[in-house]
Amino acid sequence: MSETCHSEQRIYMVNEKHSKNITQRGNVAHSTRPLQEEKALVASWLQTLCLWCVAHYASNQRIQYGM
């Protein structure tokens, strides 16, 4: 009987510790998220690079074929 009592008590303590961990987590701090401005900055830089590559390729094609 004493072994059963110890195991039940141990299970109770583990469950209590686990539930404390869940309730103490809370929300993730907002500082770990990337800022919206940083996302927009990278996107505009990448868009500019792609546009420059397309324009450069088109101008080289015009020069090569004499259009």
Distance bins in CASP14 RR format, pairs under 12 A and 6 or more apart:
PFRMAT RR
TARGET T0000
AUTHOR 0000-0000-0000
RMODE 2
METHOD distances of the structure
MODEL  1
1 7 0 0 0 0 0 1 0 0 0 0 0
1 8 0 0 0 0 0 1 0 0 0 0 0
2 8 0 0 0 0 0 1 0 0 0 0 0
2 9 0 0 0 0 0 1 0 0 0 0 0
3 9 0 0 0 0 0 1 0 0 0 0 0
3 10 0 0 0 0 0 1 0 0 0 0 0
4 10 0 0 0 0 0 1 0 0 0 0 0
4 11 0 0 0 0 0 1 0 0 0 0 0
5 11 0 0 0 0 0 1 0 0 0 0 0
5 12 0 0 0 0 0 1 0 0 0 0 0
6 12 0 0 0 0 0 1 0 0 0 0 0
6 13 0 0 0 0 0 1 0 0 0 0 0
7 13 0 0 0 0 0 1 0 0 0 0 0
7 14 0 0 0 0 0 1 0 0 0 0 0
8 14 0 0 0 0 0 1 0 0 0 0 0
8 15 0 0 0 0 0 1 0 0 0 0 0
9 15 0 0 0 0 0 1 0 0 0 0 0
9 16 0 0 0 0 0 1 0 0 0 0 0
10 16 0 0 0 0 0 1 0 0 0 0 0
10 17 0 0 0 0 0 1 0 0 0 0 0
11 17 0 0 0 0 0 1 0 0 0 0 0
11 18 0 0 0 0 0 1 0 0 0 0 0
12 18 0 0 0 0 0 1 0 0 0 0 0
12 19 0 0 0 0 0 1 0 0 0 0 0
13 19 0 0 0 0 0 1 0 0 0 0 0
13 20 0 0 0 0 0 1 0 0 0 0 0
14 20 0 0 0 0 0 1 0 0 0 0 0
14 21 0 0 0 0 0 1 0 0 0 0 0
15 21 0 0 0 0 0 1 0 0 0 0 0
15 22 0 0 0 0 0 1 0 0 0 0 0
16 22 0 0 0 0 0 1 0 0 0 0 0
16 23 0 0 0 0 0 1 0 0 0 0 0
17 23 0 0 0 0 0 1 0 0 0 0 0
17 24 0 0 0 0 0 1 0 0 0 0 0
18 24 0 0 0 0 0 1 0 0 0 0 0
18 25 0 0 0 0 0 1 0 0 0 0 0
19 25 0 0 0 0 0 1 0 0 0 0 0
27 33 0 0 0 0 0 1 0 0 0 0 0
30 36 0 0 0 0 0 1 0 0 0 0 0
33 39 0 0 0 0 0 1 0 0 0 0 0
34 40 0 0 0 0 0 1 0 0 0 0 0
34 41 0 0 0 0 0 1 0 0 0 0 0
34 42 0 0 0 0 1 0 0 0 0 0 0
34 43 0 0 0 0 0 1 0 0 0 0 0
35 41 0 0 0 0 1 0 0 0 0 0 0
35 42 0 0 0 0 0 1 0 0 0 0 0
36 42 0 0 0 0 0 1 0 0 0 0 0
36 43 0 0 0 0 0 1 0 0 0 0 0
37 43 0 0 0 0 0 1 0 0 0 0 0
37 44 0 0 0 0 0 1 0 0 0 0 0
38 44 0 0 0 0 0 1 0 0 0 0 0
38 45 0 0 0 0 0 1 0 0 0 0 0
39 45 0 0 0 0 0 1 0 0 0 0 0
39 46 0 0 0 0 0 1 0 0 0 0 0
40 46 0 0 0 0 0 1 0 0 0 0 0
40 47 0 0 0 0 0 1 0 0 0 0 0
41 47 0 0 0 0 0 1 0 0 0 0 0
41 48 0 0 0 0 0 1 0 0 0 0 0
42 48 0 0 0 0 0 1 0 0 0 0 0
42 49 0 0 0 0 0 1 0 0 0 0 0
43 49 0 0 0 0 0 1 0 0 0 0 0
43 50 0 0 0 0 0 1 0 0 0 0 0
44 50 0 0 0 0 0 1 0 0 0 0 0
44 51 0 0 0 0 0 1 0 0 0 0 0
45 51 0 0 0 0 0 1 0 0 0 0 0
45 52 0 0 0 0 0 1 0 0 0 0 0
46 52 0 0 0 0 0 1 0 0 0 0 0
46 53 0 0 0 0 0 1 0 0 0 0 0
47 53 0 0 0 0 0 1 0 0 0 0 0
47 54 0 0 0 0 0 1 0 0 0 0 0
48 54 0 0 0 0 0 1 0 0 0 0 0
48 55 0 0 0 0 0 1 0 0 0 0 0
49 55 0 0 0 0 0 1 0 0 0 0 0
49 56 0 0 0 0 0 1 0 0 0 0 0
50 56 0 0 0 0 0 1 0 0 0 0 0
50 57 0 0 0 0 0 1 0 0 0 0 0
51 57 0 0 0 0 0 1 0 0 0 0 0
51 58 0 0 0 0 0 1 0 0 0 0 0
52 58 0 0 0 0 0 1 0 0 0 0 0
52 59 0 0 0 0 0 1 0 0 0 0 0
53 59 0 0 0 0 0 1 0 0 0 0 0
53 60 0 0 0 0 0 1 0 0 0 0 0
54 60 0 0 0 0 0 1 0 0 0 0 0
54 61 0 0 0 0 0 1 0 0 0 0 0
55 61 0 0 0 0 0 1 0 0 0 0 0
55 62 0 0 0 0 0 1 0 0 0 0 0
56 62 0 0 0 0 0 1 0 0 0 0 0
56 63 0 0 0 0 0 1 0 0 0 0 0
57 63 0 0 0 0 0 1 0 0 0 0 0
57 64 0 0 0 0 0 1 0 0 0 0 0
58 64 0 0 0 0 0 1 0 0 0 0 0
58 65 0 0 0 0 0 1 0 0 0 0 0
58 67 0 0 0 0 0 1 0 0 0 0 0
59 65 0 0 0 0 0 1 0 0 0 0 0
59 66 0 0 0 0 0 1 0 0 0 0 0
59 67 0 0 0 0 0 1 0 0 0 0 0
60 66 0 0 0 0 0 1 0 0 0 0 0
60 67 0 0 0 0 0 1 0 0 0 0 0
61 67 1 0 0 1 0 0 0 0 0 0 0
END
